[in-house]
Amino acid sequence: MPEHATTVDRAPATSPGETRTVLEEAARILGEDRVLRPRDEADESRLLGPNTSLFRSRRVAAVLRPATAEQVAEIVGLFSRTPDSGSLHTVSTGRNWGLGSREPAQDGATVLDLGGLDRVRDLDLDAGWAVIEPGVTQGGLSRLLEGTPRITNVTVSAASTSVLGNALDRGVGLRGQRTEDLAGLEVILPGGERVRVGWWPAPGRTAPLYPHGLGPSALPLFVQSNLGVVTAAVVRLPPRPEAVRVTRLTFHHADLAAVTDTVRRWVAQGLTRGVPRIYDPAAARSYGGDGNACMAHLPVDGTPASVEALTSVLTDEAHRCGLFTGVSSTEGTDPGHPLHEITGLVERAYAGDPDLADRLFEDKMGVPAHEVDSAAGFLFFLPLLPFAGDAVARADGLLREVAEETGVRLSATLHLLGPDLIDCVVAMKFAHETEAAERAHRALDRLYAAYAAAGFTPYRLDVDHAGERDALAPDPAAVALTRRLKALLDPNDAIAPGRYR
Ligand SMILES: Cc1cc2nc3c(=O)[nH]c(=O)nc-3n(C[C@H](O)[C@H](O)[C@H](O)COP(=O)(O)OP(=O)(O)OC[C@H]3O[C@@H](n4cnc5c(N)ncnc54)[C@H](O)[C@@H]3O)c2cc1C
């Protein structure tokens, strides 16, 4: 399948002789079966296989699949030896669909696939944490927590996606941004040294989970970062709610601004919890929408009585304000309702169950998770918006303009991250073929430009827009500071520049 062509970025420094030596040593550490090398030059850009966004396949020196954190430390040590040793691009399960899947941002990197590190090393249900490795999936962790008083904060991506990989990219779950779940990280620094930053359990240690420690905290340095390779994390496990109910509202697209301001008040006053979501008509289709109306899912959790009471306050408010064409809070419990299954799955996801069979995910993508990269066409654009009706209407207008101009079908889901902040998820689905991909990539470029001009900047980047961090940074001196840290910690570029270099 030919792919969408992009400008080739500067490749990391390598010398073929040194790369060969490093990979031979890597094979001695990991075993030959855990090292995938290209057969010839043409094979370098085929090694990772296709990606769902049809980003240009980068040339890759090799794929390494360690099985233990100790092996990761040895590998990072090898790549740190000289400026010619090559650079590593780390993935956990590599399902970063819409932003690049497993692709590095630049040519010439060696992909370090940590999917084989898949142990839950430790678990404390009383204190509410788990120590997990990069290959632990949200499906796996939620299965382990079944019937316990704790849950995991799940995303609406597939059950087979990594909890840690998503958190390190500042992904968003239904209970909040996953980065907030990180309490401690085990990091392999360039050179191969292992450090544990943030909070970490130790035998006999009774200190409660508190990620900040004393003095400057190093934990945030390793999120969206090329300063180290993360081999494990302490993640928070929220208490399991005794009851969850989702109120579903439908409304006319023309009322989007007014609804946004109304829902903002409800979020600010605690009438809905977790990450409530507002869907434009295209996004609402996946949840039973008719293609014309917008929809909102407003979750409430707590004891059965508090859920009952809050839901009643919420639905009263919704009826009274006169903005909604539909107000419903019983679909999840009413087996006769046509939306019973969908709403039930949404309620369970808010309660920490990631839909192990991927029913909603497969409905959206049209293919099972293992075929997304080879058979579906998909791109994400992820700007942040202020939680205000006029800002949301402006963003919606820009989206329609780009859709009209490019002929690409765009959908938007607003994740309400708090009373002041919205994560606006713009998704593009297209046929997995070159012409449709080119149109979608044109739309993506237009979205980056139009939203930046309106002051709506993205919080996650795709592999083709890796340079945007410099352009969008409020203070270039702050970017320069992280570059100084990079030069200090990783003088030989053992870790590839990545999307946030
Ligand atoms: C239909 C659909 C729904 C989706 N829903 C959501 C959603 O609700 N929320 C959401 O956030 N995303 C969503 N996604 C996007 C994506 O699938 C998820 O974010 C997914 O969890 C990312 O893939 P992964 O977990 O395999 O992480 P990876 O691809 O393994 O990692 C993500 C990135 O983090 C970095 N990284 C990973 N591991 C390490 C490490 N050990 N050390 C250092 N850096 C590392 C790398 O830069 C990597 O590219 C959705 C996608 C689709 C198609």
Ligand as a Chemical Component Dictionary entry (heavy atoms), coordinates in Angstrom:
data_LIG
# 
_chem_comp.id                   LIG 
_chem_comp.type                 NON-POLYMER 
_chem_comp.pdbx_formal_charge   0 
_chem_comp.three_letter_code    LIG 
# 
loop_
_chem_comp_atom.comp_id 
_chem_comp_atom.atom_id 
_chem_comp_atom.alt_atom_id 
_chem_comp_atom.type_symbol 
_chem_comp_atom.charge 
_chem_comp_atom.model_Cartn_x 
_chem_comp_atom.model_Cartn_y 
_chem_comp_atom.model_Cartn_z 
_chem_comp_atom.pdbx_ordinal 
LIG C1  C1  C 0 -11.463 4.316 18.359 1  
LIG C2  C2  C 0 -10.305 4.848 19.175 2  
LIG C3  C3  C 0 -10.547 5.332 20.444 3  
LIG C4  C4  C 0 -9.488  5.864 21.201 4  
LIG N1  N1  N 0 -9.766  6.343 22.439 5  
LIG C5  C5  C 0 -8.802  6.935 23.171 6  
LIG C6  C6  C 0 -9.106  7.507 24.452 7  
LIG O1  O1  O 0 -10.232 7.428 24.950 8  
LIG N2  N2  N 0 -8.102  8.121 25.122 9  
LIG C7  C7  C 0 -6.843  8.186 24.629 10 
LIG O2  O2  O 0 -5.958  8.775 25.287 11 
LIG N3  N3  N 0 -6.530  7.630 23.445 12 
LIG C8  C8  C 0 -7.468  7.005 22.692 13 
LIG N4  N4  N 0 -7.138  6.432 21.471 14 
LIG C9  C9  C 0 -5.756  6.531 20.946 15 
LIG C10 C10 C 0 -4.831  5.315 21.278 16 
LIG O3  O3  O 0 -5.337  4.120 20.769 17 
LIG C11 C11 C 0 -4.572  5.211 22.790 18 
LIG O4  O4  O 0 -4.046  6.425 23.280 19 
LIG C12 C12 C 0 -3.603  4.067 23.125 20 
LIG O5  O5  O 0 -3.668  3.788 24.510 21 
LIG C13 C13 C 0 -2.139  4.398 22.758 22 
LIG O6  O6  O 0 -1.463  3.240 22.443 23 
LIG P1  P1  P 0 -0.596  2.370 23.484 24 
LIG O7  O7  O 0 -1.389  2.312 24.754 25 
LIG O8  O8  O 0 -0.253  1.117 22.809 26 
LIG O9  O9  O 0 0.647   3.295 23.758 27 
LIG P2  P2  P 0 2.033   3.304 22.932 28 
LIG O10 O10 O 0 1.742   3.481 21.492 29 
LIG O11 O11 O 0 2.857   2.150 23.307 30 
LIG O12 O12 O 0 2.692   4.600 23.586 31 
LIG C14 C14 C 0 2.262   5.901 23.299 32 
LIG C15 C15 C 0 3.503   6.810 23.215 33 
LIG O13 O13 O 0 4.083   6.965 24.513 34 
LIG C16 C16 C 0 5.505   6.892 24.445 35 
LIG N5  N5  N 0 5.926   5.724 25.242 36 
LIG C17 C17 C 0 5.260   4.554 25.295 37 
LIG N6  N6  N 0 5.854   3.723 26.148 38 
LIG C18 C18 C 0 6.920   4.361 26.655 39 
LIG C19 C19 C 0 7.902   3.987 27.618 40 
LIG N7  N7  N 0 7.860   2.808 28.209 41 
LIG N8  N8  N 0 8.881   4.882 27.908 42 
LIG C20 C20 C 0 8.898   6.099 27.318 43 
LIG N9  N9  N 0 7.963   6.511 26.406 44 
LIG C21 C21 C 0 6.984   5.647 26.073 45 
LIG C22 C22 C 0 5.862   6.776 22.975 46 
LIG O14 O14 O 0 6.098   8.072 22.469 47 
LIG C23 C23 C 0 4.606   6.231 22.341 48 
LIG O15 O15 O 0 4.426   6.655 21.013 49 
LIG C24 C24 C 0 -8.169  5.880 20.681 50 
LIG C25 C25 C 0 -7.923  5.351 19.396 51 
LIG C26 C26 C 0 -8.987  4.853 18.654 52 
LIG C27 C27 C 0 -8.708  4.319 17.288 53 
# 
loop_
_chem_comp_bond.comp_id 
_chem_comp_bond.atom_id_1 
_chem_comp_bond.atom_id_2 
_chem_comp_bond.value_order 
_chem_comp_bond.pdbx_ordinal 
LIG C1  C2  SING 1  
LIG C2  C3  SING 2  
LIG C2  C26 DOUB 3  
LIG C3  C4  DOUB 4  
LIG C4  N1  SING 5  
LIG C4  C24 SING 6  
LIG N1  C5  DOUB 7  
LIG C5  C6  SING 8  
LIG C5  C8  SING 9  
LIG C6  O1  DOUB 10 
LIG C6  N2  SING 11 
LIG N2  C7  SING 12 
LIG C7  O2  DOUB 13 
LIG C7  N3  SING 14 
LIG N3  C8  DOUB 15 
LIG C8  N4  SING 16 
LIG N4  C9  SING 17 
LIG N4  C24 SING 18 
LIG C9  C10 SING 19 
LIG C10 O3  SING 20 
LIG C10 C11 SING 21 
LIG C11 O4  SING 22 
LIG C11 C12 SING 23 
LIG C12 O5  SING 24 
LIG C12 C13 SING 25 
LIG C13 O6  SING 26 
LIG O6  P1  SING 27 
LIG P1  O7  DOUB 28 
LIG P1  O8  SING 29 
LIG P1  O9  SING 30 
LIG O9  P2  SING 31 
LIG P2  O10 DOUB 32 
LIG P2  O11 SING 33 
LIG P2  O12 SING 34 
LIG O12 C14 SING 35 
LIG C14 C15 SING 36 
LIG C15 O13 SING 37 
LIG C15 C23 SING 38 
LIG O13 C16 SING 39 
LIG C16 N5  SING 40 
LIG C16 C22 SING 41 
LIG N5  C17 SING 42 
LIG N5  C21 SING 43 
LIG C17 N6  DOUB 44 
LIG N6  C18 SING 45 
LIG C18 C19 SING 46 
LIG C18 C21 DOUB 47 
LIG C19 N7  SING 48 
LIG C19 N8  DOUB 49 
LIG N8  C20 SING 50 
LIG C20 N9  DOUB 51 
LIG N9  C21 SING 52 
LIG C22 O14 SING 53 
LIG C22 C23 SING 54 
LIG C23 O15 SING 55 
LIG C24 C25 DOUB 56 
LIG C25 C26 SING 57 
LIG C26 C27 SING 58 
# 
